[in-house]
C-alpha cells in the first residue's frame, strides 16, 4: 500500500471532493468535509478550443472540442497531448477565423465577409482605399495568411451595387405609400465652394409609421437660381416616380427658393398633379423663420445683456478668477451645482438666451463675487437683473419652440399652430410692454412675423383640427384671442378646411377609387354585390357629412 506522500492530489471543484491518485493508477476520493478547495488554473493552449465535461460514473475526466464535438480523455494519466494534436488539426491555418476570436464562426463564407466589410466602410464613412492600408492588410494577414482583401475598385463596384439594391427597395416602399409624400430640400456650399443639394421624402406607410428617406444627395453646379433648382428637383421627382403623389415641399427663406417653387408648382399644375392647384405646396421652414424673427428683435442689444456678457468674459479671463467664482458659489449654498456659465456667440441668439439663463441661475454668486473683487465692476444692478429675467423669459418661448420644431423622431405638423399662437401672443404683449427695449424688440419681431406667418400656414393649422387634444374649438379660441370673434382670418381658415375636405370626399366617392380602396382593406370580401353595397354606404356617409358642413357654414 502506497503512502499519501507518494500520491498526487487533484482537487475537483465541481464535486467538492479531493481525488488521490497512486502511482499504480488507482484512485480514491477524499471528502473535504466543507474545507474550501481550489481548482488549479489550466495553462495549456488546448483549453482554448476544448471545454471540460462532467465526470461520468467511470470517474474519467473528458473534454469536448468546441468546434467539431470530438471527445477525448484528459485525466492526469492521459494528459493533454491528444487534445493538443486535435487542436492543431481542427484549427489549422486553412481556417480563417481563429478559435481565440470572440467572433468565431463554424463556417466561414468569403461572400459574407466581403459584404460585412463593405457595409462597415459605408457605415463609418471610410475611403475605398481603406482595404489597401498596409496596417489593415497586416491585421488580416495575421488572422489568416490565406485571406485576400479586395482592392478599392472592387469595393467601389460593390458599393454601387449595394446602392442600386437599396434604391430599388426604397422605390418599392414609395410605390406602396397610399397617401401623399412631403419633401424637404436644402442647398449649401462646402469649404471648397462646391454646391450640394439634398432632397428628403417624408411619408407614412401602410402601418402608420413615419418615415424619412434621403432621395438624393448630389453635386449642384452653379448657377443656383430658381430655374436651375426647379429643373434639378423636377428631374429627381420624375426619377423616383413620385410626381403624382406630392403634397408639399419645405424650404428655407433663401431668395432663390420663391422663384424655384413657383416654377416647379407651375410645371406640376400643368399636369394637374397638385392638390387644390398647389395651394399648400410651399411650406416655409418654421425653425428658420423663428431664427430670423429673433435675430431682428435682437439687432439692438440692451445694455443689461452687454453687462452679463462682460461679466462672464471677466470671470473666464483667468484661472484665479474662475477659482474665486467657484468659492463664491459654495458660499451662497450652490456648491453641488454642475451647471456652468455659458458665454454666447453674438451672431447666435440661442447662445445669448443660454448665457442669460445661466447668469440668472448664478445671480447670487455673481453678486457675491462683485463684493469680493473690487475690479469686477460690470455686475448688473437689481433693476437690470429684473430686465434680464424678462428678456430671458421672452426668448425662452422661442428657444423651446425651436427645439420642438427641430425634432425628427416625431410628427411636428400638429405642434405648429399652438406654439406659433403662443409666440404671436408673446410678441403682442412685448409690443405693449412698459420697457422701451422690450417694445422695440416686439415691434421688430412683429414685422418679420407678419411677413412670413401672417396667413399662419393654413395647412399646418388644419393639422391641429385633426389632433383630438385640440380640434376646431382651439382654433376658434385662438383666433378670437388674436383677431376677435368671427374674424376674417377664421373665415378664411374654415373655407380652406372645407375645400380640402371636398377634394377628399370627391376622391373617395368615385366608384373606381373607393372600390380599389375597399378591395385592399377588405381583401377577404368576394363578389361585386358586396363592393357595390360598400360603395353605397360610403356615398351615404359622405352625403351626411356634406349636409353637416353646410349647416356649420350657415351657423357661421
C-alpha positions as CSV (number, residue, x, y, z in Angstrom):
1,X,0.0,0.0,0.0
2,X,1.5,3.3,-1.0
3,X,1.6,6.2,1.4
4,X,-0.1,9.5,0.9
5,X,3.3,11.1,0.2
6,X,3.5,9.1,-3.0
7,X,0.1,10.1,-4.2
8,X,-0.9,13.1,-6.3
9,X,-3.8,15.1,-5.1
10,X,-6.2,16.6,-7.7
11,X,-8.7,19.0,-6.4
12,X,-12.0,18.9,-8.2
13,X,-14.2,22.0,-7.7
14,X,-17.3,20.5,-9.3
15,X,-17.8,17.7,-6.7
16,X,-16.2,19.4,-3.7
17,X,-14.0,16.3,-3.1
18,X,-10.3,15.5,-3.3
19,X,-9.1,12.7,-5.5
20,X,-5.9,10.8,-4.6
21,X,-4.2,9.0,-7.4
22,X,-1.5,6.5,-6.7
23,X,1.5,5.6,-8.8
24,X,-0.3,2.3,-9.7
25,X,-3.1,4.2,-11.5
26,X,-5.7,3.6,-8.8
27,X,-7.7,6.5,-7.4
28,X,-9.8,7.2,-4.4
29,X,-11.9,10.2,-3.4
30,X,-11.1,12.2,-0.3
31,X,-14.0,14.1,1.1
32,X,-13.1,17.7,2.1
33,X,-15.9,17.9,4.7
34,X,-16.6,21.6,3.9
35,X,-13.0,22.6,3.5
36,X,-12.8,25.1,0.6
37,X,-11.0,23.7,-2.4
38,X,-9.3,25.5,-5.3
39,X,-9.0,24.3,-8.9
40,X,-5.6,24.6,-10.4
41,X,-5.6,27.0,-13.4
42,X,-5.2,25.3,-16.7
43,X,-2.5,26.9,-18.8
44,X,-2.4,24.6,-21.8
45,X,-3.4,26.2,-25.1
46,X,-5.7,23.3,-25.9
47,X,-8.3,24.7,-23.5
48,X,-8.9,27.5,-25.9
49,X,-10.7,25.0,-28.2
50,X,-11.9,22.4,-25.6
51,X,-14.4,22.5,-22.7
52,X,-14.5,20.1,-19.8
53,X,-17.3,17.6,-19.5
54,X,-18.9,16.5,-16.2
55,X,-17.3,13.4,-14.7
56,X,-19.3,10.2,-15.6
57,X,-19.7,7.0,-13.5
58,X,-16.4,5.6,-14.6
59,X,-14.7,8.6,-12.9
60,X,-12.7,9.5,-16.0
61,X,-12.3,13.2,-17.0
62,X,-13.1,14.1,-20.6
63,X,-13.1,17.2,-22.7
64,X,-15.2,18.1,-25.9
65,X,-14.0,20.1,-28.9
66,X,-16.0,23.3,-29.2
67,X,-15.9,23.3,-33.0
68,X,-16.4,19.6,-34.0
69,X,-17.7,18.0,-30.8
70,X,-14.9,15.3,-30.6
71,X,-14.4,13.9,-27.1
72,X,-11.0,13.0,-25.6
73,X,-9.8,11.8,-22.2
74,X,-7.9,14.5,-20.2
75,X,-7.2,13.0,-16.8
76,X,-3.8,13.2,-15.1
77,X,-2.7,9.9,-16.6
78,X,-3.7,10.5,-20.2
79,X,-2.6,14.2,-20.2
80,X,-3.5,16.8,-22.8
81,X,-1.3,15.5,-25.7
82,X,-4.3,14.1,-27.7
83,X,-6.2,17.4,-27.1
84,X,-3.2,19.4,-28.5
85,X,-2.9,17.2,-31.6
86,X,-6.6,17.6,-32.3
87,X,-6.4,21.3,-31.7
88,X,-3.7,21.7,-34.3
89,X,-5.6,19.6,-36.8
90,X,-9.1,21.1,-36.3
91,X,-7.9,24.7,-36.2
92,X,-5.3,24.6,-38.9
93,X,-4.1,27.6,-40.8
94,X,-6.7,27.0,-43.6
95,X,-9.4,28.2,-41.2
96,X,-9.7,32.0,-41.4
97,X,-11.2,32.7,-38.0
98,X,-9.1,31.8,-35.0
99,X,-10.7,30.0,-32.0
100,X,-9.2,32.7,-29.9
101,X,-11.6,35.2,-31.5
102,X,-14.9,36.1,-29.8
103,X,-16.5,36.2,-33.2
104,X,-15.5,32.8,-34.4
105,X,-17.8,31.0,-36.8
106,X,-18.1,27.3,-37.5
107,X,-18.3,28.0,-41.3
108,X,-16.5,30.9,-42.9
109,X,-18.0,32.4,-46.1
110,X,-15.9,34.8,-48.1
111,X,-19.0,36.5,-49.7
112,X,-20.4,37.3,-46.2
113,X,-17.1,38.6,-45.1
114,X,-16.9,40.9,-48.1
115,X,-20.5,42.1,-47.5
116,X,-19.8,43.0,-43.9
117,X,-16.5,44.7,-44.8
118,X,-18.2,46.9,-47.4
119,X,-21.1,47.7,-45.1
120,X,-18.6,48.8,-42.4
121,X,-16.8,51.1,-45.0
122,X,-20.2,52.7,-45.8
123,X,-21.4,52.9,-42.2
124,X,-18.2,54.6,-40.8
125,X,-17.6,56.8,-43.9
126,X,-14.3,55.2,-44.7
127,X,-12.5,55.7,-48.0
128,X,-12.4,52.9,-50.6
129,X,-8.6,52.7,-50.2
130,X,-9.2,51.5,-46.6
131,X,-8.7,47.9,-47.8
132,X,-5.3,48.9,-49.2
133,X,-3.9,50.3,-46.0
134,X,-0.8,48.5,-45.0
135,X,-1.8,48.3,-41.4
136,X,-5.2,46.8,-42.2
137,X,-3.7,44.2,-44.5
138,X,-1.2,43.3,-41.8
139,X,-4.0,42.7,-39.3
140,X,-6.0,40.4,-41.7
141,X,-2.7,38.7,-42.8
142,X,-2.1,37.8,-39.1
143,X,-5.6,36.4,-38.7
144,X,-5.3,34.3,-41.8
145,X,-2.4,34.3,-44.3
146,X,-4.8,32.9,-47.0
147,X,-7.3,35.7,-46.7
148,X,-7.2,38.2,-49.6
149,X,-8.7,41.6,-49.2
150,X,-10.5,43.1,-52.2
151,X,-9.0,46.2,-53.9
152,X,-10.6,49.6,-53.8
153,X,-12.0,49.3,-57.3
154,X,-13.8,46.1,-56.2
155,X,-15.1,47.8,-53.1
156,X,-16.4,50.7,-55.3
157,X,-18.2,48.3,-57.6
158,X,-19.8,46.5,-54.6
159,X,-20.9,49.9,-53.0
160,X,-22.5,50.9,-56.3
161,X,-24.3,47.6,-56.5
162,X,-25.4,48.0,-52.9
163,X,-26.7,51.5,-53.7
164,X,-28.8,50.1,-56.6
165,X,-30.2,47.4,-54.4
166,X,-31.2,49.9,-51.6
167,X,-32.6,52.3,-54.2
168,X,-34.9,49.6,-55.6
169,X,-36.1,48.8,-52.1
170,X,-36.9,52.4,-51.5
171,X,-38.7,52.7,-54.8
172,X,-40.9,49.8,-53.9
173,X,-41.6,51.3,-50.5
174,X,-42.6,54.6,-52.0
175,X,-44.8,52.9,-54.5
176,X,-46.7,51.2,-51.7
177,X,-47.5,54.5,-50.0
178,X,-51.3,55.2,-50.1
179,X,-51.1,58.8,-49.0
180,X,-49.2,61.8,-50.3
181,X,-45.5,62.5,-49.9
182,X,-43.9,65.6,-48.4
183,X,-40.5,66.8,-49.4
184,X,-37.8,68.9,-47.8
185,X,-34.7,70.3,-49.6
186,X,-31.7,72.3,-48.8
187,X,-28.7,73.7,-50.6
188,X,-25.3,74.7,-49.2
189,X,-21.7,75.1,-50.2
190,X,-18.7,73.1,-49.0
191,X,-15.3,74.6,-47.8
192,X,-14.2,74.2,-51.4
193,X,-17.2,76.3,-52.5
194,X,-18.8,73.3,-54.2
195,X,-22.6,73.4,-54.1
196,X,-24.6,70.4,-52.9
197,X,-28.3,69.7,-52.8
198,X,-30.3,67.2,-50.8
199,X,-33.8,66.0,-51.2
200,X,-35.7,64.1,-48.5
201,X,-39.1,62.4,-48.6
202,X,-41.4,62.2,-45.5
203,X,-44.3,59.8,-45.6
204,X,-46.5,57.4,-43.6
205,X,-46.5,53.7,-44.6
206,X,-49.4,51.3,-44.5
207,X,-48.7,50.6,-40.8
208,X,-49.0,54.3,-39.9
209,X,-45.2,54.6,-39.2
210,X,-43.5,57.9,-40.0
211,X,-40.6,57.6,-42.5
212,X,-37.8,59.9,-43.5
213,X,-35.7,58.9,-46.5
214,X,-33.0,60.8,-48.4
215,X,-33.7,60.6,-52.1
216,X,-30.7,62.4,-53.3
217,X,-27.5,64.0,-52.1
218,X,-25.8,65.3,-55.1
219,X,-23.5,68.0,-56.5
220,X,-25.3,71.1,-57.7
221,X,-23.2,73.1,-60.1
222,X,-23.9,76.9,-60.5
223,X,-26.0,78.8,-61.1
224,X,-28.1,78.3,-58.0
225,X,-31.1,80.3,-59.3
226,X,-34.8,79.4,-59.4
227,X,-34.7,77.9,-62.9
228,X,-31.8,75.6,-62.3
229,X,-33.2,74.4,-58.9
230,X,-36.6,73.8,-60.5
231,X,-35.1,71.7,-63.3
232,X,-33.0,69.7,-60.8
233,X,-35.8,68.9,-58.3
234,X,-38.2,68.1,-61.1
235,X,-35.8,65.6,-62.6
236,X,-35.3,63.9,-59.2
237,X,-39.1,63.8,-58.6
238,X,-39.7,62.1,-62.0
239,X,-36.7,59.7,-61.5
240,X,-38.3,58.5,-58.2
241,X,-41.8,58.4,-59.9
242,X,-43.5,60.4,-57.1
243,X,-44.7,63.4,-59.1
244,X,-48.3,62.2,-58.9
245,X,-48.3,61.9,-55.1
246,X,-46.7,65.1,-53.9
247,X,-48.3,67.2,-51.2
248,X,-45.7,69.9,-50.2
249,X,-42.1,70.9,-50.1
250,X,-40.5,72.6,-47.2
251,X,-37.6,75.1,-47.8
252,X,-35.8,77.9,-46.0
253,X,-36.3,81.5,-46.9
254,X,-33.5,81.9,-49.5
255,X,-34.4,84.4,-52.2
256,X,-34.0,81.8,-55.0
257,X,-36.5,79.4,-53.4
258,X,-39.5,81.6,-54.0
259,X,-39.0,81.6,-57.8
260,X,-37.9,78.0,-57.7
261,X,-41.1,76.9,-56.0
262,X,-43.3,79.0,-58.3
263,X,-41.8,77.4,-61.5
264,X,-42.0,73.9,-60.1
265,X,-45.6,74.4,-59.0
266,X,-46.5,75.7,-62.5
267,X,-44.9,72.6,-64.1
268,X,-46.8,70.2,-61.8
269,X,-50.1,72.1,-62.1
270,X,-49.8,72.0,-65.9
271,X,-50.1,68.2,-65.5
272,X,-52.8,68.5,-62.8
273,X,-50.7,66.7,-60.1
274,X,-51.1,69.0,-57.1
275,X,-53.8,69.3,-54.6
276,X,-56.0,72.4,-54.9
277,X,-53.7,73.8,-57.6
278,X,-50.7,73.7,-55.2
279,X,-52.3,75.9,-52.6
280,X,-50.4,74.0,-49.8
281,X,-47.3,73.2,-51.9
282,X,-44.8,75.7,-50.5
283,X,-44.1,75.4,-46.7
284,X,-41.5,77.7,-45.1
285,X,-39.1,76.2,-42.6
286,X,-40.5,77.1,-39.1
287,X,-37.2,76.9,-37.3
288,X,-35.6,79.2,-39.9
289,X,-38.3,81.8,-39.6
290,X,-38.0,81.7,-35.8
291,X,-34.3,82.4,-36.2
292,X,-35.0,85.4,-38.5
293,X,-37.6,86.8,-36.1
294,X,-35.4,86.7,-33.0
295,X,-32.4,88.0,-34.9
296,X,-34.4,91.0,-36.0
297,X,-35.5,91.6,-32.4
298,X,-32.0,91.4,-31.0
299,X,-30.4,93.8,-33.5
300,X,-30.0,96.4,-30.8
301,X,-28.9,94.6,-27.7
302,X,-29.9,96.1,-24.3
303,X,-27.2,97.4,-22.1
304,X,-28.0,94.9,-19.4
305,X,-27.3,92.0,-21.8
306,X,-23.9,93.5,-22.6
307,X,-23.2,93.7,-18.9
308,X,-23.9,90.0,-18.5
309,X,-21.6,89.2,-21.4
310,X,-18.8,91.3,-19.9
311,X,-19.3,89.5,-16.5
312,X,-18.7,86.1,-18.0
313,X,-15.8,87.3,-20.1
314,X,-14.1,88.8,-16.9
315,X,-14.6,85.6,-14.9
316,X,-13.3,83.3,-17.6
317,X,-10.4,85.6,-18.2
318,X,-8.1,83.8,-15.8
319,X,-7.9,80.6,-13.7
320,X,-7.6,82.6,-10.5
321,X,-11.0,84.4,-11.2
322,X,-12.6,81.1,-12.0
323,X,-11.4,79.6,-8.7
324,X,-12.7,82.6,-6.8
325,X,-16.0,82.4,-8.5
326,X,-16.3,78.7,-7.6
327,X,-15.6,79.7,-4.0
328,X,-18.4,82.3,-4.2
329,X,-20.8,79.5,-5.5
330,X,-20.0,77.4,-2.4
331,X,-20.5,80.4,-0.1
332,X,-24.0,81.1,-1.4
333,X,-25.0,77.4,-0.9
334,X,-24.8,76.3,-4.6
335,X,-21.7,74.1,-4.3
336,X,-23.4,70.9,-5.6
337,X,-24.5,72.5,-8.9
338,X,-22.9,71.2,-12.1
339,X,-24.1,73.9,-14.4
340,X,-21.6,76.3,-15.9
341,X,-21.6,79.9,-17.0
342,X,-22.3,80.0,-20.7
343,X,-20.6,82.5,-22.9
344,X,-22.6,83.5,-26.0
345,X,-21.8,83.9,-29.7
346,X,-23.2,87.4,-30.6
347,X,-24.4,86.1,-34.0
348,X,-26.4,83.2,-32.5
349,X,-29.5,84.3,-30.5
350,X,-30.0,80.8,-28.9
351,X,-26.5,81.1,-27.3
352,X,-27.5,84.6,-26.0
353,X,-30.5,83.0,-24.3
354,X,-28.4,80.2,-22.8
355,X,-26.0,82.8,-21.5
356,X,-28.8,84.9,-19.8
357,X,-30.3,81.7,-18.4
358,X,-27.0,80.6,-16.8
359,X,-26.4,84.1,-15.4
360,X,-29.8,84.2,-13.8
361,X,-29.1,80.8,-12.2
362,X,-25.9,82.1,-10.7
363,X,-27.2,85.6,-9.8
364,X,-26.4,85.4,-6.1
365,X,-22.9,84.0,-6.8
366,X,-22.2,86.9,-9.3
367,X,-23.3,89.5,-6.7
368,X,-21.1,87.8,-4.1
369,X,-18.2,87.8,-6.5
370,X,-18.7,91.6,-7.0
371,X,-18.4,92.1,-3.3
372,X,-15.1,90.2,-3.1
373,X,-13.4,91.5,-6.2
374,X,-13.0,95.3,-6.4
375,X,-12.1,95.1,-10.1
376,X,-15.4,93.4,-11.0
377,X,-17.5,96.5,-11.9
378,X,-19.8,95.1,-14.6
379,X,-22.2,93.2,-12.3
380,X,-25.8,94.3,-13.2
381,X,-27.9,96.3,-10.8
382,X,-31.1,95.0,-9.2
383,X,-33.2,96.8,-11.9
384,X,-31.0,95.4,-14.6
385,X,-31.4,91.9,-13.2
386,X,-35.2,92.3,-13.4
387,X,-34.9,93.3,-17.0
388,X,-32.6,90.4,-17.8
389,X,-35.2,88.0,-16.4
390,X,-37.9,89.5,-18.6
391,X,-35.7,89.2,-21.7
392,X,-34.7,85.6,-20.8
393,X,-38.3,84.6,-20.3
394,X,-39.3,86.2,-23.6
395,X,-36.5,84.4,-25.5
396,X,-37.3,81.2,-23.7
397,X,-40.6,80.8,-25.7
398,X,-38.7,80.9,-28.9
399,X,-35.9,78.6,-27.7
400,X,-38.4,75.9,-26.6
401,X,-40.4,76.1,-29.8
402,X,-37.2,75.9,-31.9
403,X,-36.2,72.7,-30.1
404,X,-39.7,71.3,-30.6
405,X,-39.8,72.1,-34.3
406,X,-36.4,70.6,-34.9
407,X,-37.5,67.1,-33.8
408,X,-37.0,64.2,-36.2
409,X,-38.4,61.2,-34.3
410,X,-42.0,62.5,-34.0
411,X,-44.5,64.4,-36.2
412,X,-44.3,68.2,-35.8
413,X,-47.1,69.5,-38.1
414,X,-49.7,69.3,-35.2
415,X,-47.4,71.3,-32.9
416,X,-47.2,74.3,-35.3
417,X,-50.4,76.1,-34.6
418,X,-50.5,76.2,-30.8
419,X,-46.8,77.1,-30.5
420,X,-46.9,79.8,-33.1
421,X,-50.0,81.2,-31.4
422,X,-48.0,81.4,-28.1
423,X,-45.2,83.2,-30.0
424,X,-47.6,85.8,-31.6
425,X,-49.3,86.4,-28.3
426,X,-45.9,87.0,-26.6
427,X,-44.9,89.4,-29.4
428,X,-48.1,91.3,-29.0
429,X,-47.5,91.6,-25.2
430,X,-44.0,92.7,-25.8
431,X,-45.2,95.5,-28.1
432,X,-47.4,96.8,-25.2
433,X,-44.6,96.5,-22.6
434,X,-43.6,99.4,-20.4
435,X,-39.9,98.9,-21.1
436,X,-38.7,100.6,-24.2
437,X,-36.3,97.9,-25.2
438,X,-39.0,95.2,-25.0
439,X,-41.3,97.4,-27.1
440,X,-38.7,97.9,-29.8
441,X,-37.9,94.2,-29.8
442,X,-41.6,93.3,-30.1
443,X,-42.1,95.7,-33.0
444,X,-39.1,94.4,-34.9
445,X,-40.2,90.8,-34.4
446,X,-43.8,91.6,-35.4
447,X,-42.7,93.0,-38.7
448,X,-40.9,89.8,-39.6
449,X,-43.7,87.6,-38.2
450,X,-46.3,89.4,-40.4
451,X,-44.0,88.9,-43.4
452,X,-43.8,85.1,-43.2
453,X,-46.6,83.9,-40.9
454,X,-49.5,86.4,-41.5
455,X,-51.6,83.5,-43.0
456,X,-50.5,81.1,-40.3
457,X,-49.6,78.5,-42.9
458,X,-53.2,77.2,-43.3
459,X,-52.3,73.6,-43.9
460,X,-50.3,73.3,-40.7
461,X,-53.2,75.0,-38.9
462,X,-55.6,72.4,-40.3
463,X,-53.4,69.7,-38.8
464,X,-54.3,70.9,-35.3
465,X,-58.0,70.2,-36.2
466,X,-57.1,66.5,-36.7
467,X,-55.5,66.4,-33.2
468,X,-58.1,65.1,-30.7
469,X,-56.5,67.2,-28.0
470,X,-57.4,70.5,-29.7
471,X,-59.9,70.1,-32.6
472,X,-61.7,73.1,-34.1
473,X,-62.5,74.6,-30.7
474,X,-58.9,75.5,-30.0
475,X,-58.6,77.2,-33.5
476,X,-61.7,79.3,-32.8
477,X,-60.5,80.3,-29.4
478,X,-57.0,81.2,-30.6
479,X,-58.3,83.3,-33.5
480,X,-60.7,85.1,-31.1
481,X,-57.8,86.0,-28.8
482,X,-55.7,87.3,-31.7
483,X,-58.2,88.9,-34.1
484,X,-61.6,89.0,-32.2
485,X,-64.8,86.9,-32.6
486,X,-65.9,86.0,-36.1
487,X,-62.8,87.4,-37.7
488,X,-62.0,87.3,-41.4
489,X,-58.9,85.2,-40.7
490,X,-61.1,82.5,-39.1
491,X,-63.5,82.5,-42.1
492,X,-60.5,82.0,-44.4
493,X,-59.4,79.1,-42.3
494,X,-62.7,77.3,-42.3
495,X,-63.2,77.8,-46.0
496,X,-59.8,76.3,-46.6
497,X,-60.7,73.3,-44.4
498,X,-64.0,72.7,-46.2
499,X,-62.4,72.9,-49.6
500,X,-59.8,70.4,-48.6
501,X,-62.5,68.0,-47.3
502,X,-64.4,68.4,-50.6
503,X,-61.4,67.2,-52.5
504,X,-61.1,64.2,-50.2
505,X,-64.9,63.4,-50.4
506,X,-64.8,63.7,-54.2
507,X,-61.9,61.3,-54.5
508,X,-63.4,58.6,-52.3
509,X,-66.9,58.9,-53.6
510,X,-65.6,57.9,-57.0
511,X,-66.6,54.2,-57.5
512,X,-63.2,53.4,-59.1
513,X,-61.2,54.9,-56.1
514,X,-63.5,53.5,-53.4
515,X,-63.7,50.0,-54.9
516,X,-59.9,49.9,-55.1
517,X,-59.6,51.1,-51.5
518,X,-62.1,48.6,-50.2
519,X,-60.6,45.8,-52.1
520,X,-57.3,46.3,-50.2
521,X,-58.9,46.8,-46.8
522,X,-61.4,44.0,-47.2
523,X,-59.4,41.5,-49.2
524,X,-61.4,38.6,-47.9
525,X,-64.7,40.0,-49.3
526,X,-65.7,38.5,-52.6
527,X,-68.4,39.4,-55.2
528,X,-69.4,42.5,-56.9
529,X,-72.6,42.9,-54.9
530,X,-70.6,43.4,-51.7
531,X,-68.4,46.1,-53.3
532,X,-71.4,47.9,-54.6
533,X,-73.0,47.7,-51.2
534,X,-69.9,49.2,-49.5
535,X,-69.8,52.0,-52.1
536,X,-73.4,52.8,-51.4
537,X,-72.6,53.1,-47.7
538,X,-69.6,55.4,-48.3
539,X,-71.7,57.6,-50.6
540,X,-74.4,57.9,-48.0
541,X,-71.9,58.8,-45.2
542,X,-70.3,61.4,-47.4
543,X,-73.7,63.0,-48.1
544,X,-74.4,63.2,-44.4
545,X,-71.0,64.8,-43.7
546,X,-71.7,67.4,-46.5
547,X,-75.0,68.2,-45.0
548,X,-73.4,68.8,-41.6
549,X,-70.7,71.0,-43.2
550,X,-73.4,73.1,-44.9
551,X,-75.2,73.5,-41.6
552,X,-72.0,74.7,-39.9
553,X,-71.4,77.2,-42.7
554,X,-74.9,78.6,-42.2
555,X,-74.3,79.0,-38.5
556,X,-71.1,80.9,-39.1
